[in-house]
Amino acid sequence: MSKKSFVLGVALASTALFGCATMAQDRPFVDIGWHHGNLRNAQENILSAFQYIQQAQRANDGQLGGHAQRAKELLTEANEELRLAADVSNEEGR
């Protein structure tokens, strides 16, 4: 394998990995354990709200003035903040 092929392969793999990571951030998911029950429950509620918004978008053919999409973005951001809160709690030994 030539050096050029290796570099190209690494670049393509990195791009694919970054693309997957970016896609994963497009929707909330539950990744907090039961040790932080309230934070986990909040994540589950965020996921549920996200799914209801998706249903509303489908029912309205996506014609909600961009507000439903913005709400989904804010829910994703809130989900990330909950993960950070759990991380801080873990670092402090709680």
ChimeraX commands (.cxc) that place a marker at each C-alpha (Angstrom):
marker #1 position 0.00,0.00,0.00 radius 0.5
marker #1 position 1.41,3.33,-0.98 radius 0.5
marker #1 position 1.62,6.26,1.38 radius 0.5
marker #1 position -0.82,8.19,-0.80 radius 0.5
marker #1 position -3.41,5.38,-0.62 radius 0.5
marker #1 position -2.99,5.13,3.13 radius 0.5
marker #1 position -3.48,8.87,3.65 radius 0.5
marker #1 position -6.52,8.83,1.37 radius 0.5
marker #1 position -7.98,5.89,3.30 radius 0.5
marker #1 position -7.45,7.63,6.63 radius 0.5
marker #1 position -9.04,10.81,5.28 radius 0.5
marker #1 position -12.09,8.93,4.02 radius 0.5
marker #1 position -12.46,7.00,7.27 radius 0.5
marker #1 position -12.19,10.22,9.27 radius 0.5
marker #1 position -14.82,11.86,7.11 radius 0.5
marker #1 position -17.17,8.91,7.55 radius 0.5
marker #1 position -16.62,8.88,11.30 radius 0.5
marker #1 position -17.22,12.62,11.58 radius 0.5
marker #1 position -20.36,12.29,9.49 radius 0.5
marker #1 position -21.71,9.57,11.77 radius 0.5
marker #1 position -20.94,11.64,14.85 radius 0.5
marker #1 position -22.69,14.63,13.33 radius 0.5
marker #1 position -25.74,12.55,12.45 radius 0.5
marker #1 position -25.89,11.18,15.97 radius 0.5
marker #1 position -26.20,14.71,17.30 radius 0.5
marker #1 position -29.22,15.46,15.10 radius 0.5
marker #1 position -31.60,13.79,17.51 radius 0.5
marker #1 position -31.58,13.29,21.26 radius 0.5
marker #1 position -30.94,9.90,22.80 radius 0.5
marker #1 position -30.81,8.47,26.30 radius 0.5
marker #1 position -27.24,7.96,27.45 radius 0.5
marker #1 position -27.45,8.68,31.18 radius 0.5
marker #1 position -27.55,5.69,33.50 radius 0.5
marker #1 position -30.01,5.02,36.29 radius 0.5
marker #1 position -27.48,6.32,38.82 radius 0.5
marker #1 position -28.78,9.75,37.82 radius 0.5
marker #1 position -32.46,8.80,37.71 radius 0.5
marker #1 position -33.89,12.31,37.44 radius 0.5
marker #1 position -31.50,13.31,34.65 radius 0.5
marker #1 position -32.22,10.06,32.82 radius 0.5
marker #1 position -35.97,10.63,33.15 radius 0.5
marker #1 position -35.52,14.13,31.77 radius 0.5
marker #1 position -33.64,12.69,28.78 radius 0.5
marker #1 position -36.44,10.20,28.20 radius 0.5
marker #1 position -38.98,13.03,28.24 radius 0.5
marker #1 position -36.88,15.01,25.77 radius 0.5
marker #1 position -36.79,12.01,23.45 radius 0.5
marker #1 position -40.56,11.62,23.76 radius 0.5
marker #1 position -41.16,15.32,23.01 radius 0.5
marker #1 position -38.83,15.07,20.01 radius 0.5
marker #1 position -40.83,12.15,18.65 radius 0.5
marker #1 position -44.14,14.01,19.12 radius 0.5
marker #1 position -42.73,16.96,17.20 radius 0.5
marker #1 position -41.70,14.64,14.38 radius 0.5
marker #1 position -45.24,13.26,14.28 radius 0.5
marker #1 position -46.64,16.79,14.16 radius 0.5
marker #1 position -44.30,17.65,11.30 radius 0.5
marker #1 position -45.44,14.60,9.35 radius 0.5
marker #1 position -49.11,15.35,10.06 radius 0.5
marker #1 position -48.66,18.93,8.84 radius 0.5
marker #1 position -46.42,18.06,5.89 radius 0.5
marker #1 position -43.59,19.96,7.60 radius 0.5
marker #1 position -45.45,23.27,7.23 radius 0.5
marker #1 position -44.97,24.67,10.72 radius 0.5
marker #1 position -42.96,27.75,9.87 radius 0.5
marker #1 position -39.66,26.25,10.97 radius 0.5
marker #1 position -40.73,26.42,14.61 radius 0.5
marker #1 position -41.03,22.67,15.07 radius 0.5
marker #1 position -37.53,22.19,13.63 radius 0.5
marker #1 position -36.16,24.86,15.98 radius 0.5
marker #1 position -37.87,23.14,18.92 radius 0.5
marker #1 position -36.18,19.87,17.94 radius 0.5
marker #1 position -32.81,21.64,17.82 radius 0.5
marker #1 position -33.39,23.08,21.30 radius 0.5
marker #1 position -34.39,19.67,22.64 radius 0.5
marker #1 position -31.19,18.20,21.23 radius 0.5
marker #1 position -29.21,20.97,22.91 radius 0.5
marker #1 position -31.02,20.39,26.22 radius 0.5
marker #1 position -30.25,16.68,25.94 radius 0.5
marker #1 position -26.54,17.46,25.54 radius 0.5
marker #1 position -26.66,19.77,28.57 radius 0.5
marker #1 position -28.18,16.99,30.69 radius 0.5
marker #1 position -25.34,14.70,29.63 radius 0.5
marker #1 position -22.84,17.36,30.72 radius 0.5
marker #1 position -24.63,17.74,34.05 radius 0.5
marker #1 position -24.35,13.99,34.65 radius 0.5
marker #1 position -20.67,14.13,33.70 radius 0.5
marker #1 position -20.01,16.91,36.25 radius 0.5
marker #1 position -21.83,14.92,38.91 radius 0.5
marker #1 position -19.73,11.87,38.08 radius 0.5
marker #1 position -16.50,13.88,38.28 radius 0.5
marker #1 position -17.47,15.15,41.72 radius 0.5
marker #1 position -18.10,11.59,42.90 radius 0.5
marker #1 position -21.84,11.90,43.24 radius 0.5
marker link #1:1,2 radius 0.2
marker link #1:2,3 radius 0.2
marker link #1:3,4 radius 0.2
marker link #1:4,5 radius 0.2
marker link #1:5,6 radius 0.2
marker link #1:6,7 radius 0.2
marker link #1:7,8 radius 0.2
marker link #1:8,9 radius 0.2
marker link #1:9,10 radius 0.2
marker link #1:10,11 radius 0.2
marker link #1:11,12 radius 0.2
marker link #1:12,13 radius 0.2
marker link #1:13,14 radius 0.2
marker link #1:14,15 radius 0.2
marker link #1:15,16 radius 0.2
marker link #1:16,17 radius 0.2
marker link #1:17,18 radius 0.2
marker link #1:18,19 radius 0.2
marker link #1:19,20 radius 0.2
marker link #1:20,21 radius 0.2
marker link #1:21,22 radius 0.2
marker link #1:22,23 radius 0.2
marker link #1:23,24 radius 0.2
marker link #1:24,25 radius 0.2
marker link #1:25,26 radius 0.2
marker link #1:26,27 radius 0.2
marker link #1:27,28 radius 0.2
marker link #1:28,29 radius 0.2
marker link #1:29,30 radius 0.2
marker link #1:30,31 radius 0.2
marker link #1:31,32 radius 0.2
marker link #1:32,33 radius 0.2
marker link #1:33,34 radius 0.2
marker link #1:34,35 radius 0.2
marker link #1:35,36 radius 0.2
marker link #1:36,37 radius 0.2
marker link #1:37,38 radius 0.2
marker link #1:38,39 radius 0.2
marker link #1:39,40 radius 0.2
marker link #1:40,41 radius 0.2
marker link #1:41,42 radius 0.2
marker link #1:42,43 radius 0.2
marker link #1:43,44 radius 0.2
marker link #1:44,45 radius 0.2
marker link #1:45,46 radius 0.2
marker link #1:46,47 radius 0.2
marker link #1:47,48 radius 0.2
marker link #1:48,49 radius 0.2
marker link #1:49,50 radius 0.2
marker link #1:50,51 radius 0.2
marker link #1:51,52 radius 0.2
marker link #1:52,53 radius 0.2
marker link #1:53,54 radius 0.2
marker link #1:54,55 radius 0.2
marker link #1:55,56 radius 0.2
marker link #1:56,57 radius 0.2
marker link #1:57,58 radius 0.2
marker link #1:58,59 radius 0.2
marker link #1:59,60 radius 0.2
marker link #1:60,61 radius 0.2
marker link #1:61,62 radius 0.2
marker link #1:62,63 radius 0.2
marker link #1:63,64 radius 0.2
marker link #1:64,65 radius 0.2
marker link #1:65,66 radius 0.2
marker link #1:66,67 radius 0.2
marker link #1:67,68 radius 0.2
marker link #1:68,69 radius 0.2
marker link #1:69,70 radius 0.2
marker link #1:70,71 radius 0.2
marker link #1:71,72 radius 0.2
marker link #1:72,73 radius 0.2
marker link #1:73,74 radius 0.2
marker link #1:74,75 radius 0.2
marker link #1:75,76 radius 0.2
marker link #1:76,77 radius 0.2
marker link #1:77,78 radius 0.2
marker link #1:78,79 radius 0.2
marker link #1:79,80 radius 0.2
marker link #1:80,81 radius 0.2
marker link #1:81,82 radius 0.2
marker link #1:82,83 radius 0.2
marker link #1:83,84 radius 0.2
marker link #1:84,85 radius 0.2
marker link #1:85,86 radius 0.2
marker link #1:86,87 radius 0.2
marker link #1:87,88 radius 0.2
marker link #1:88,89 radius 0.2
marker link #1:89,90 radius 0.2
marker link #1:90,91 radius 0.2
marker link #1:91,92 radius 0.2
marker link #1:92,93 radius 0.2
marker link #1:93,94 radius 0.2
view
